[in-house]
């Protein structure tokens, strides 16, 4: 139960941080504003780091409590799906710009969070076995 609550809290954090203000949604897409080539335009190091760090809690929560390395791939794909959904929602706003750089860095953050959580679970398992 707590694992699901952690994942939902991390999901809520991501959705709130990436879709605020919610009132700016439009009834038409802005495909011409999408930055399709990752790391090519308007690259700001702060944004890259912030996008990675934003998805680390989601990845860590989704992989918490398991030592199975296959979970990293599942969590990475879940992070990719979430990042794509967020960027798609930004196509329908005037104040946000959808970028593939965000998708790549968000997915990397989910992957890092999952790797960290699984590594932490392995350390705990080893300590408990002593």
N, C-alpha and C positions, 0 to 999 in steps of 0.2 A: 504494500500500500504506500509506504513512504517513497519507494522508488518511483512510482507513478506520479506522486505529488511533486517530487523533484523535477521530473521531466516536464510536467505541466507548468511548473513555475519558470523553468528555463525557457520553455516555449512562449510563455506570456511575456517574459523579458524581451525576447527576440522580436516578437510581433509588435510590442509597444514601441521599442526603440527604432524599428524600421518602417513603421507606417504612420508615425505621428506627424502632423496632425491628421486625424482620421477624416475630418470634414472637407479635405481637399480633393476627394475622389471625384473624377469627372465621368461623363457618360461616353467618352470617346478616348481611344488610345493615342499615345504620342510615340509611335514607333520611330519617327525621324530623330528623336532625342536619345535613343538607346545607343550606348557605346558598346559595339559588338566585339571589338578586338580587345582582349584583356591586356592591361598594363600599357596601353598605348596613349591614352589622352588623360589630361588632368590628374596625373598620378600624384597623390599627396601621401607621404609616408604615414602620417597620423591616421588617415582613413584606412590604409591597409592594415595597420596594427589594430585599430579599433574594430574593424570587421572580423579579423581573426579572433580577437578576445571576446567579441560578442557571442560567438558560437561555441567557445570552449565550455561554458557551463552546460549547454545543451548536450554536447558530446559526452561530457563527464557524467551527467545525470543519466543519459541513455545507456551508458556502459557500466554504470556503478554496480559493484557486487559480483562481477563475473571475471573469470580469468581466461575465458575463451578468446583467443586472438581473432577468431572469425567475426566476433561482434564488432570489431573496428570497422570492417567493410560495411556491415549493415548500418552502423551509425553514420558512417561517411555518406552513404547513399541517402539516408534520412535527412542529413544536413544539406545535401545537394537538393533534394526535393523541397525542403523548407526554403532554402535560398532562392530557388527558381520561383516559388510561389510569391515570395516577398518582392522579388524584382519584377515579376509580372504585375503585381498590384501597383508598383511604382510607375509602370507604363501609363496608368490611368490617373496620374496626378500631374499638377503643374509645378509643384515645388520640389519634386524628387526626380533624380535621373537614374534610370536603370542601367547597370553596367555589368558586363561579364567579369570584370575584375572583382566586383562584390561577390559574385557567385563563387569564383575560385577561392577567394580569401575566406568566405564564410564556410565553405566546405572544408578548407584546411583547418579552420578553427574547430569544427566538429570532430575531425580526425584527430587533432591534437588532444582534445578533451577526452576522447575515447581511449587513446593510447595512455594518457596519464591515469585515468581511472582504472584501466586494466593493470597497469604497472603497480599502482597502489594496492589493488586487490591481491596481486601476486606476492608483494612484500608482506602483507598481512597474513596470507596463507602460510608463507615460509616461517614467519615468526610464531604462528600458532602451532606449527608442526614441531617446533623445538621443545 
